[in-house]
Amino acid sequence: MTDYNQQLEDLKNGVIESITIEKEDFLEFRTVLIAREDFKHFRGTAYHHGTTVYTYTVEPSK
């Protein structure tokens, strides 16, 4: 099982620039993401075939 929480922490702390999530992993990833208090700081950009790339933003999304 992938440790999405650790990946999100690494993204927040600038250790990595982005996280790429494939369609088959999205629901598991989303469950971890929305459980975080800072989830509005993570911005996902969807691409073809269900791939989503997440980045961290200083300002939360509205």
Predicted model as a PDB file, atoms N, CA, C, CB and O in Angstrom, pLDDT in the B-factor column:
MODEL        1                                                                  
ATOM      1  N   MET A   1       0.840  -1.186   0.000  1.00 63.00           N  
ATOM      2  CA  MET A   1       0.000   0.000   0.000  1.00 63.00           C  
ATOM      3  C   MET A   1       0.885   1.249   0.000  1.00 63.00           C  
ATOM      4  CB  MET A   1      -0.956  -0.001   1.223  1.00 63.00           C  
ATOM      5  O   MET A   1       1.871   1.331   0.732  1.00 63.00           O  
ATOM      6  N   THR A   2       0.519   2.187  -0.813  1.00 85.00           N  
ATOM      7  CA  THR A   2       1.275   3.424  -0.936  1.00 85.00           C  
ATOM      8  C   THR A   2       0.981   4.342   0.244  1.00 85.00           C  
ATOM      9  CB  THR A   2       0.948   4.129  -2.261  1.00 85.00           C  
ATOM     10  O   THR A   2      -0.167   4.467   0.670  1.00 85.00           O  
ATOM     11  N   ASP A   3       2.015   4.980   0.767  1.00 95.00           N  
ATOM     12  CA  ASP A   3       1.850   5.913   1.884  1.00 95.00           C  
ATOM     13  C   ASP A   3       1.593   7.305   1.315  1.00 95.00           C  
ATOM     14  CB  ASP A   3       3.111   5.911   2.820  1.00 95.00           C  
ATOM     15  O   ASP A   3       2.512   8.113   1.176  1.00 95.00           O  
ATOM     16  N   TYR A   4       0.330   7.573   0.991  1.00 97.00           N  
ATOM     17  CA  TYR A   4      -0.029   8.849   0.386  1.00 97.00           C  
ATOM     18  C   TYR A   4       0.164  10.006   1.361  1.00 97.00           C  
ATOM     19  CB  TYR A   4      -1.470   8.812  -0.098  1.00 97.00           C  
ATOM     20  O   TYR A   4       0.509  11.113   0.945  1.00 97.00           O  
ATOM     21  N   ASN A   5      -0.052   9.766   2.644  1.00 95.00           N  
ATOM     22  CA  ASN A   5       0.117  10.841   3.618  1.00 95.00           C  
ATOM     23  C   ASN A   5       1.566  11.325   3.638  1.00 95.00           C  
ATOM     24  CB  ASN A   5      -0.308  10.370   5.019  1.00 95.00           C  
ATOM     25  O   ASN A   5       1.818  12.526   3.729  1.00 95.00           O  
ATOM     26  N   GLN A   6       2.516  10.396   3.553  1.00 97.00           N  
ATOM     27  CA  GLN A   6       3.929  10.780   3.518  1.00 97.00           C  
ATOM     28  C   GLN A   6       4.243  11.537   2.231  1.00 97.00           C  
ATOM     29  CB  GLN A   6       4.833   9.537   3.641  1.00 97.00           C  
ATOM     30  O   GLN A   6       4.990  12.514   2.255  1.00 97.00           O  
ATOM     31  N   GLN A   7       3.682  11.095   1.116  1.00 97.00           N  
ATOM     32  CA  GLN A   7       3.899  11.807  -0.147  1.00 97.00           C  
ATOM     33  C   GLN A   7       3.340  13.225  -0.073  1.00 97.00           C  
ATOM     34  CB  GLN A   7       3.249  11.042  -1.315  1.00 97.00           C  
ATOM     35  O   GLN A   7       3.959  14.164  -0.574  1.00 97.00           O  
ATOM     36  N   LEU A   8       2.175  13.384   0.547  1.00 97.00           N  
ATOM     37  CA  LEU A   8       1.580  14.718   0.692  1.00 97.00           C  
ATOM     38  C   LEU A   8       2.440  15.599   1.591  1.00 97.00           C  
ATOM     39  CB  LEU A   8       0.153  14.616   1.261  1.00 97.00           C  
ATOM     40  O   LEU A   8       2.600  16.789   1.317  1.00 97.00           O  
ATOM     41  N   GLU A   9       2.993  15.035   2.656  1.00 97.00           N  
ATOM     42  CA  GLU A   9       3.901  15.791   3.520  1.00 97.00           C  
ATOM     43  C   GLU A   9       5.152  16.211   2.753  1.00 97.00           C  
ATOM     44  CB  GLU A   9       4.291  14.957   4.755  1.00 97.00           C  
ATOM     45  O   GLU A   9       5.609  17.348   2.877  1.00 97.00           O  
ATOM     46  N   ASP A  10       5.707  15.291   1.958  1.00 97.00           N  
ATOM     47  CA  ASP A  10       6.884  15.612   1.150  1.00 97.00           C  
ATOM     48  C   ASP A  10       6.577  16.719   0.152  1.00 97.00           C  
ATOM     49  CB  ASP A  10       7.386  14.367   0.415  1.00 97.00           C  
ATOM     50  O   ASP A  10       7.404  17.601  -0.081  1.00 97.00           O  
ATOM     51  N   LEU A  11       5.392  16.669  -0.435  1.00 98.00           N  
ATOM     52  CA  LEU A  11       4.980  17.708  -1.378  1.00 98.00           C  
ATOM     53  C   LEU A  11       4.843  19.051  -0.657  1.00 98.00           C  
ATOM     54  CB  LEU A  11       3.647  17.323  -2.064  1.00 98.00           C  
ATOM     55  O   LEU A  11       5.312  20.075  -1.153  1.00 98.00           O  
ATOM     56  N   LYS A  12       4.214  19.045   0.485  1.00 97.00           N  
ATOM     57  CA  LYS A  12       4.029  20.273   1.273  1.00 97.00           C  
ATOM     58  C   LYS A  12       5.363  20.883   1.685  1.00 97.00           C  
ATOM     59  CB  LYS A  12       3.189  19.983   2.519  1.00 97.00           C  
ATOM     60  O   LYS A  12       5.520  22.104   1.670  1.00 97.00           O  
ATOM     61  N   ASN A  13       6.327  20.036   2.053  1.00 97.00           N  
ATOM     62  CA  ASN A  13       7.627  20.500   2.529  1.00 97.00           C  
ATOM     63  C   ASN A  13       8.633  20.766   1.416  1.00 97.00           C  
ATOM     64  CB  ASN A  13       8.196  19.497   3.470  1.00 97.00           C  
ATOM     65  O   ASN A  13       9.776  21.127   1.694  1.00 97.00           O  
ATOM     66  N   GLY A  14       8.226  20.594   0.163  1.00 97.00           N  
ATOM     67  CA  GLY A  14       9.100  20.892  -0.958  1.00 97.00           C  
ATOM     68  C   GLY A  14      10.111  19.807  -1.285  1.00 97.00           C  
ATOM     69  O   GLY A  14      11.021  20.038  -2.082  1.00 97.00           O  
ATOM     70  N   VAL A  15       9.975  18.635  -0.691  1.00 98.00           N  
ATOM     71  CA  VAL A  15      10.883  17.528  -0.978  1.00 98.00           C  
ATOM     72  C   VAL A  15      10.647  17.024  -2.407  1.00 98.00           C  
ATOM     73  CB  VAL A  15      10.688  16.377   0.050  1.00 98.00           C  
ATOM     74  O   VAL A  15      11.588  16.659  -3.111  1.00 98.00           O  
ATOM     75  N   ILE A  16       9.376  17.012  -2.820  1.00 98.00           N  
ATOM     76  CA  ILE A  16       9.015  16.647  -4.190  1.00 98.00           C  
ATOM     77  C   ILE A  16       8.170  17.774  -4.779  1.00 98.00           C  
ATOM     78  CB  ILE A  16       8.242  15.280  -4.233  1.00 98.00           C  
ATOM     79  O   ILE A  16       7.577  18.556  -4.035  1.00 98.00           O  
ATOM     80  N   GLU A  17       8.110  17.862  -6.103  1.00 98.00           N  
ATOM     81  CA  GLU A  17       7.379  18.949  -6.766  1.00 98.00           C  
ATOM     82  C   GLU A  17       5.932  18.603  -7.067  1.00 98.00           C  
ATOM     83  CB  GLU A  17       8.071  19.323  -8.043  1.00 98.00           C  
ATOM     84  O   GLU A  17       5.082  19.491  -7.128  1.00 98.00           O  
ATOM     85  N   SER A  18       5.639  17.307  -7.258  1.00 98.00           N  
ATOM     86  CA  SER A  18       4.280  16.904  -7.601  1.00 98.00           C  
ATOM     87  C   SER A  18       4.080  15.427  -7.280  1.00 98.00           C  
ATOM     88  CB  SER A  18       3.987  17.181  -9.092  1.00 98.00           C  
ATOM     89  O   SER A  18       5.033  14.675  -7.075  1.00 98.00           O  
ATOM     90  N   ILE A  19       2.807  15.039  -7.244  1.00 98.00           N  
ATOM     91  CA  ILE A  19       2.414  13.642  -7.069  1.00 98.00           C  
ATOM     92  C   ILE A  19       1.524  13.287  -8.245  1.00 98.00           C  
ATOM     93  CB  ILE A  19       1.679  13.400  -5.691  1.00 98.00           C  
ATOM     94  O   ILE A  19       0.555  13.992  -8.525  1.00 98.00           O  
ATOM     95  N   THR A  20       1.839  12.209  -8.932  1.00 98.00           N  
ATOM     96  CA  THR A  20       1.017  11.746 -10.044  1.00 98.00           C  
ATOM     97  C   THR A  20       0.186  10.563  -9.577  1.00 98.00           C  
ATOM     98  CB  THR A  20       1.891  11.360 -11.270  1.00 98.00           C  
ATOM     99  O   THR A  20       0.722   9.568  -9.091  1.00 98.00           O  
ATOM    100  N   ILE A  21      -1.135  10.681  -9.729  1.00 98.00           N  
ATOM    101  CA  ILE A  21      -2.073   9.646  -9.299  1.00 98.00           C  
ATOM    102  C   ILE A  21      -2.781   9.093 -10.535  1.00 98.00           C  
ATOM    103  CB  ILE A  21      -3.106  10.209  -8.262  1.00 98.00           C  
ATOM    104  O   ILE A  21      -3.350   9.843 -11.328  1.00 98.00           O  
ATOM    105  N   GLU A  22      -2.738   7.787 -10.682  1.00 97.00           N  
ATOM    106  CA  GLU A  22      -3.428   7.124 -11.793  1.00 97.00           C  
ATOM    107  C   GLU A  22      -4.892   6.894 -11.412  1.00 97.00           C  
ATOM    108  CB  GLU A  22      -2.733   5.771 -12.157  1.00 97.00           C  
ATOM    109  O   GLU A  22      -5.246   6.887 -10.232  1.00 97.00           O  
ATOM    110  N   LYS A  23      -5.720   6.710 -12.412  1.00 96.00           N  
ATOM    111  CA  LYS A  23      -7.161   6.561 -12.220  1.00 96.00           C  
ATOM    112  C   LYS A  23      -7.509   5.473 -11.203  1.00 96.00           C  
ATOM    113  CB  LYS A  23      -7.825   6.250 -13.546  1.00 96.00           C  
ATOM    114  O   LYS A  23      -8.386   5.675 -10.363  1.00 96.00           O  
ATOM    115  N   GLU A  24      -6.844   4.341 -11.265  1.00 97.00           N  
ATOM    116  CA  GLU A  24      -7.185   3.228 -10.372  1.00 97.00           C  
ATOM    117  C   GLU A  24      -6.806   3.490  -8.910  1.00 97.00           C  
ATOM    118  CB  GLU A  24      -6.499   1.966 -10.847  1.00 97.00           C  
ATOM    119  O   GLU A  24      -7.285   2.786  -8.021  1.00 97.00           O  
ATOM    120  N   ASP A  25      -5.964   4.481  -8.646  1.00 97.00           N  
ATOM    121  CA  ASP A  25      -5.541   4.818  -7.289  1.00 97.00           C  
ATOM    122  C   ASP A  25      -6.247   6.051  -6.730  1.00 97.00           C  
ATOM    123  CB  ASP A  25      -4.054   5.038  -7.262  1.00 97.00           C  
ATOM    124  O   ASP A  25      -6.043   6.409  -5.570  1.00 97.00           O  
ATOM    125  N   PHE A  26      -7.068   6.698  -7.542  1.00 96.00           N  
ATOM    126  CA  PHE A  26      -7.627   7.990  -7.169  1.00 96.00           C  
ATOM    127  C   PHE A  26      -8.484   7.941  -5.903  1.00 96.00           C  
ATOM    128  CB  PHE A  26      -8.445   8.524  -8.303  1.00 96.00           C  
ATOM    129  O   PHE A  26      -8.310   8.785  -5.024  1.00 96.00           O  
ATOM    130  N   LEU A  27      -9.392   6.990  -5.786  1.00 96.00           N  
ATOM    131  CA  LEU A  27     -10.292   6.966  -4.633  1.00 96.00           C  
ATOM    132  C   LEU A  27      -9.540   6.744  -3.330  1.00 96.00           C  
ATOM    133  CB  LEU A  27     -11.341   5.885  -4.810  1.00 96.00           C  
ATOM    134  O   LEU A  27      -9.860   7.370  -2.320  1.00 96.00           O  
ATOM    135  N   GLU A  28      -8.553   5.872  -3.337  1.00 97.00           N  
ATOM    136  CA  GLU A  28      -7.736   5.652  -2.137  1.00 97.00           C  
ATOM    137  C   GLU A  28      -6.960   6.924  -1.778  1.00 97.00           C  
ATOM    138  CB  GLU A  28      -6.756   4.468  -2.355  1.00 97.00           C  
ATOM    139  O   GLU A  28      -6.891   7.305  -0.610  1.00 97.00           O  
ATOM    140  N   PHE A  29      -6.376   7.580  -2.791  1.00 97.00           N  
ATOM    141  CA  PHE A  29      -5.633   8.817  -2.570  1.00 97.00           C  
ATOM    142  C   PHE A  29      -6.554   9.914  -2.040  1.00 97.00           C  
ATOM    143  CB  PHE A  29      -4.952   9.275  -3.870  1.00 97.00           C  
ATOM    144  O   PHE A  29      -6.201  10.621  -1.096  1.00 97.00           O  
ATOM    145  N   ARG A  30      -7.721  10.057  -2.639  1.00 97.00           N  
ATOM    146  CA  ARG A  30      -8.662  11.108  -2.253  1.00 97.00           C  
ATOM    147  C   ARG A  30      -9.086  10.957  -0.801  1.00 97.00           C  
ATOM    148  CB  ARG A  30      -9.891  11.085  -3.161  1.00 97.00           C  
ATOM    149  O   ARG A  30      -9.227  11.958  -0.098  1.00 97.00           O  
ATOM    150  N   THR A  31      -9.292   9.737  -0.336  1.00 97.00           N  
ATOM    151  CA  THR A  31      -9.672   9.491   1.054  1.00 97.00           C  
ATOM    152  C   THR A  31      -8.618  10.045   2.007  1.00 97.00           C  
ATOM    153  CB  THR A  31      -9.872   7.988   1.299  1.00 97.00           C  
ATOM    154  O   THR A  31      -8.952  10.655   3.023  1.00 97.00           O  
ATOM    155  N   VAL A  32      -7.352   9.834   1.680  1.00 97.00           N  
ATOM    156  CA  VAL A  32      -6.258  10.350   2.504  1.00 97.00           C  
ATOM    157  C   VAL A  32      -6.190  11.873   2.398  1.00 97.00           C  
ATOM    158  CB  VAL A  32      -4.910   9.719   2.078  1.00 97.00           C  
ATOM    159  O   VAL A  32      -6.001  12.563   3.400  1.00 97.00           O  
ATOM    160  N   LEU A  33      -6.342  12.387   1.190  1.00 98.00           N  
ATOM    161  CA  LEU A  33      -6.237  13.831   0.959  1.00 98.00           C  
ATOM    162  C   LEU A  33      -7.291  14.619   1.727  1.00 98.00           C  
ATOM    163  CB  LEU A  33      -6.359  14.131  -0.524  1.00 98.00           C  
ATOM    164  O   LEU A  33      -6.953  15.580   2.417  1.00 98.00           O  
ATOM    165  N   ILE A  34      -8.553  14.234   1.623  1.00 97.00           N  
ATOM    166  CA  ILE A  34      -9.609  15.046   2.245  1.00 97.00           C  
ATOM    167  C   ILE A  34      -9.650  14.897   3.762  1.00 97.00           C  
ATOM    168  CB  ILE A  34     -10.958  14.668   1.666  1.00 97.00           C  
ATOM    169  O   ILE A  34     -10.328  15.675   4.433  1.00 97.00           O  
ATOM    170  N   ALA A  35      -8.943  13.919   4.315  1.00 97.00           N  
ATOM    171  CA  ALA A  35      -8.865  13.775   5.769  1.00 97.00           C  
ATOM    172  C   ALA A  35      -7.893  14.781   6.387  1.00 97.00           C  
ATOM    173  CB  ALA A  35      -8.442  12.352   6.135  1.00 97.00           C  
ATOM    174  O   ALA A  35      -7.893  14.982   7.602  1.00 97.00           O  
ATOM    175  N   ARG A  36      -7.069  15.409   5.555  1.00 96.00           N  
ATOM    176  CA  ARG A  36      -6.075  16.380   6.034  1.00 96.00           C  
ATOM    177  C   ARG A  36      -6.717  17.752   6.228  1.00 96.00           C  
ATOM    178  CB  ARG A  36      -4.891  16.480   5.044  1.00 96.00           C  
ATOM    179  O   ARG A  36      -7.590  18.153   5.458  1.00 96.00           O  
ATOM    180  N   GLU A  37      -6.276  18.468   7.265  1.00 96.00           N  
ATOM    181  CA  GLU A  37      -6.790  19.814   7.511  1.00 96.00           C  
ATOM    182  C   GLU A  37      -6.366  20.789   6.418  1.00 96.00           C  
ATOM    183  CB  GLU A  37      -6.315  20.318   8.867  1.00 96.00           C  
ATOM    184  O   GLU A  37      -7.068  21.763   6.148  1.00 96.00           O  
ATOM    185  N   ASP A  38      -5.217  20.531   5.787  1.00 96.00           N  
ATOM    186  CA  ASP A  38      -4.692  21.446   4.768  1.00 96.00           C  
ATOM    187  C   ASP A  38      -5.010  20.993   3.339  1.00 96.00           C  
ATOM    188  CB  ASP A  38      -3.191  21.585   4.930  1.00 96.00           C  
ATOM    189  O   ASP A  38      -4.308  21.368   2.400  1.00 96.00           O  
ATOM    190  N   PHE A  39      -6.067  20.190   3.172  1.00 95.00           N  
ATOM    191  CA  PHE A  39      -6.346  19.625   1.854  1.00 95.00           C  
ATOM    192  C   PHE A  39      -6.617  20.670   0.778  1.00 95.00           C  
ATOM    193  CB  PHE A  39      -7.516  18.706   1.945  1.00 95.00           C  
ATOM    194  O   PHE A  39      -6.419  20.388  -0.403  1.00 95.00           O  
ATOM    195  N   LYS A  40      -7.056  21.850   1.144  1.00 96.00           N  
ATOM    196  CA  LYS A  40      -7.338  22.883   0.138  1.00 96.00           C  
ATOM    197  C   LYS A  40      -6.068  23.492  -0.454  1.00 96.00           C  
ATOM    198  CB  LYS A  40      -8.186  23.983   0.752  1.00 96.00           C  
ATOM    199  O   LYS A  40      -6.144  24.262  -1.412  1.00 96.00           O  
ATOM    200  N   HIS A  41      -4.914  23.162   0.096  1.00 97.00           N  
ATOM    201  CA  HIS A  41      -3.650  23.663  -0.441  1.00 97.00           C  
ATOM    202  C   HIS A  41      -3.123  22.789  -1.591  1.00 97.00           C  
ATOM    203  CB  HIS A  41      -2.608  23.736   0.672  1.00 97.00           C  
ATOM    204  O   HIS A  41      -2.183  23.171  -2.287  1.00 97.00           O  
ATOM    205  N   PHE A  42      -3.732  21.632  -1.779  1.00 97.00           N  
ATOM    206  CA  PHE A  42      -3.278  20.720  -2.819  1.00 97.00           C  
ATOM    207  C   PHE A  42      -4.155  20.895  -4.046  1.00 97.00           C  
ATOM    208  CB  PHE A  42      -3.305  19.251  -2.326  1.00 97.00           C  
ATOM    209  O   PHE A  42      -5.379  20.780  -3.971  1.00 97.00           O  
ATOM    210  N   ARG A  43      -3.519  21.174  -5.177  1.00 97.00           N  
ATOM    211  CA  ARG A  43      -4.243  21.425  -6.423  1.00 97.00           C  
ATOM    212  C   ARG A  43      -3.986  20.280  -7.392  1.00 97.00           C  
ATOM    213  CB  ARG A  43      -3.820  22.782  -7.053  1.00 97.00           C  
ATOM    214  O   ARG A  43      -2.843  19.949  -7.705  1.00 97.00           O  
ATOM    215  N   GLY A  44      -5.075  19.688  -7.857  1.00 97.00           N  
ATOM    216  CA  GLY A  44      -4.964  18.595  -8.818  1.00 97.00           C  
ATOM    217  C   GLY A  44      -5.297  19.063 -10.215  1.00 97.00           C  
ATOM    218  O   GLY A  44      -6.260  19.802 -10.421  1.00 97.00           O  
ATOM    219  N   THR A  45      -4.498  18.631 -11.174  1.00 97.00           N  
ATOM    220  CA  THR A  45      -4.739  18.925 -12.581  1.00 97.00           C  
ATOM    221  C   THR A  45      -4.970  17.601 -13.288  1.00 97.00           C  
ATOM    222  CB  THR A  45      -3.545  19.718 -13.225  1.00 97.00           C  
ATOM    223  O   THR A  45      -4.097  16.732 -13.291  1.00 97.00           O  
ATOM    224  N   ALA A  46      -6.148  17.446 -13.888  1.00 97.00           N  
ATOM    225  CA  ALA A  46      -6.511  16.191 -14.541  1.00 97.00           C  
ATOM    226  C   ALA A  46      -6.002  16.152 -15.973  1.00 97.00           C  
ATOM    227  CB  ALA A  46      -8.027  15.996 -14.519  1.00 97.00           C  
ATOM    228  O   ALA A  46      -6.019  17.156 -16.686  1.00 97.00           O  
ATOM    229  N   TYR A  47      -5.553  14.983 -16.374  1.00 97.00           N  
ATOM    230  CA  TYR A  47      -5.073  14.743 -17.732  1.00 97.00           C  
ATOM    231  C   TYR A  47      -5.835  13.567 -18.328  1.00 97.00           C  
ATOM    232  CB  TYR A  47      -3.541  14.473 -17.745  1.00 97.00           C  
ATOM    233  O   TYR A  47      -6.658  12.941 -17.660  1.00 97.00           O  
ATOM    234  N   HIS A  48      -5.551  13.279 -19.588  1.00 94.00           N  
ATOM    235  CA  HIS A  48      -6.221  12.175 -20.280  1.00 94.00           C  
ATOM    236  C   HIS A  48      -6.014  10.853 -19.564  1.00 94.00           C  
ATOM    237  CB  HIS A  48      -5.719  12.067 -21.711  1.00 94.00           C  
ATOM    238  O   HIS A  48      -5.007  10.642 -18.888  1.00 94.00           O  
ATOM    239  N   HIS A  49      -6.982   9.973 -19.726  1.00 94.00           N  
ATOM    240  CA  HIS A  49      -6.938   8.607 -19.204  1.00 94.00           C  
ATOM    241  C   HIS A  49      -6.947   8.550 -17.681  1.00 94.00           C  
ATOM    242  CB  HIS A  49      -5.712   7.903 -19.723  1.00 94.00           C  
ATOM    243  O   HIS A  49      -6.501   7.559 -17.102  1.00 94.00           O  
ATOM    244  N   GLY A  50      -7.444   9.590 -17.023  1.00 94.00           N  
ATOM    245  CA  GLY A  50      -7.643   9.568 -15.593  1.00 94.00           C  
ATOM    246  C   GLY A  50      -6.432   9.881 -14.733  1.00 94.00           C  
ATOM    247  O   GLY A  50      -6.485   9.708 -13.516  1.00 94.00           O  
ATOM    248  N   THR A  51      -5.358  10.333 -15.329  1.00 97.00           N  
ATOM    249  CA  THR A  51      -4.172  10.694 -14.560  1.00 97.00           C  
ATOM    250  C   THR A  51      -4.353  12.100 -13.984  1.00 97.00           C  
ATOM    251  CB  THR A  51      -2.892  10.618 -15.444  1.00 97.00           C  
ATOM    252  O   THR A  51      -4.779  13.014 -14.690  1.00 97.00           O  
ATOM    253  N   THR A  52      -4.030  12.266 -12.707  1.00 98.00           N  
ATOM    254  CA  THR A  52      -4.120  13.567 -12.053  1.00 98.00           C  
ATOM    255  C   THR A  52      -2.783  13.882 -11.401  1.00 98.00           C  
ATOM    256  CB  THR A  52      -5.270  13.591 -11.005  1.00 98.00           C  
ATOM    257  O   THR A  52      -2.194  13.032 -10.733  1.00 98.00           O  
ATOM    258  N   VAL A  53      -2.305  15.111 -11.597  1.00 98.00           N  
ATOM    259  CA  VAL A  53      -1.044  15.548 -11.009  1.00 98.00           C  
ATOM    260  C   VAL A  53      -1.362  16.600  -9.955  1.00 98.00           C  
ATOM    261  CB  VAL A  53      -0.063  16.110 -12.100  1.00 98.00           C  
ATOM    262  O   VAL A  53      -2.009  17.607 -10.241  1.00 98.00           O  
ATOM    263  N   TYR A  54      -0.896  16.353  -8.725  1.00 98.00           N  
ATOM    264  CA  TYR A  54      -1.138  17.259  -7.607  1.00 98.00           C  
ATOM    265  C   TYR A  54       0.109  18.064  -7.292  1.00 98.00           C  
ATOM    266  CB  TYR A  54      -1.592  16.482  -6.370  1.00 98.00           C  
ATOM    267  O   TYR A  54       1.226  17.546  -7.303  1.00 98.00           O  
ATOM    268  N   THR A  55      -0.109  19.352  -7.009  1.00 98.00           N  
ATOM    269  CA  THR A  55       0.957  20.246  -6.558  1.00 98.00           C  
ATOM    270  C   THR A  55       0.470  20.929  -5.282  1.00 98.00           C  
ATOM    271  CB  THR A  55       1.340  21.304  -7.670  1.00 98.00           C  
ATOM    272  O   THR A  55      -0.713  20.869  -4.947  1.00 98.00           O  
ATOM    273  N   TYR A  56       1.389  21.574  -4.580  1.00 97.00           N  
ATOM    274  CA  TYR A  56       1.056  22.278  -3.339  1.00 97.00           C  
ATOM    275  C   TYR A  56       1.061  23.773  -3.598  1.00 97.00           C  
ATOM    276  CB  TYR A  56       2.051  21.917  -2.202  1.00 97.00           C  
ATOM    277  O   TYR A  56       1.958  24.291  -4.263  1.00 97.00           O  
ATOM    278  N   THR A  57       0.053  24.471  -3.069  1.00 96.00           N  
ATOM    279  CA  THR A  57      -0.024  25.920  -3.196  1.00 96.00           C  
ATOM    280  C   THR A  57      -0.010  26.553  -1.810  1.00 96.00           C  
ATOM    281  CB  THR A  57      -1.292  26.339  -3.978  1.00 96.00           C  
ATOM    282  O   THR A  57      -0.573  26.001  -0.864  1.00 96.00           O  
ATOM    283  N   VAL A  58       0.631  27.707  -1.693  1.00 92.00           N  
ATOM    284  CA  VAL A  58       0.689  28.396  -0.409  1.00 92.00           C  
ATOM    285  C   VAL A  58      -0.701  28.902  -0.007  1.00 92.00           C  
ATOM    286  CB  VAL A  58       1.690  29.567  -0.473  1.00 92.00           C  
ATOM    287  O   VAL A  58      -1.098  28.802   1.154  1.00 92.00           O  
ATOM    288  N   GLU A  59      -1.415  29.432  -0.962  1.00 92.00           N  
ATOM    289  CA  GLU A  59      -2.774  29.918  -0.706  1.00 92.00           C  
ATOM    290  C   GLU A  59      -3.781  28.784  -0.930  1.00 92.00           C  
ATOM    291  CB  GLU A  59      -3.107  31.135  -1.623  1.00 92.00           C  
ATOM    292  O   GLU A  59      -3.717  28.104  -1.954  1.00 92.00           O  
ATOM    293  N   PRO A  60      -4.695  28.573  -0.001  1.00 92.00           N  
ATOM    294  CA  PRO A  60      -5.688  27.515  -0.194  1.00 92.00           C  
ATOM    295  C   PRO A  60      -6.690  27.858  -1.286  1.00 92.00           C  
ATOM    296  CB  PRO A  60      -6.422  27.248   1.105  1.00 92.00           C  
ATOM    297  O   PRO A  60      -6.978  29.030  -1.528  1.00 92.00           O  
ATOM    298  N   SER A  61      -7.218  26.836  -1.942  1.00 86.00           N  
ATOM    299  CA  SER A  61      -8.270  27.036  -2.937  1.00 86.00           C  
ATOM    300  C   SER A  61      -9.545  27.445  -2.216  1.00 86.00           C  
ATOM    301  CB  SER A  61      -8.498  25.746  -3.790  1.00 86.00           C  
ATOM    302  O   SER A  61      -9.748  27.111  -1.049  1.00 86.00           O  
ATOM    303  N   LYS A  62     -10.383  28.155  -2.909  1.00 79.00           N  
ATOM    304  CA  LYS A  62     -11.640  28.601  -2.295  1.00 79.00           C  
ATOM    305  C   LYS A  62     -12.750  27.653  -2.603  1.00 79.00           C  
ATOM    306  CB  LYS A  62     -12.014  29.990  -2.762  1.00 79.00           C  
ATOM    307  O   LYS A  62     -13.882  27.866  -2.169  1.00 79.00           O  
TER     308      LYS A  62                                                      
ENDMDL                                                                          
END                                                                             
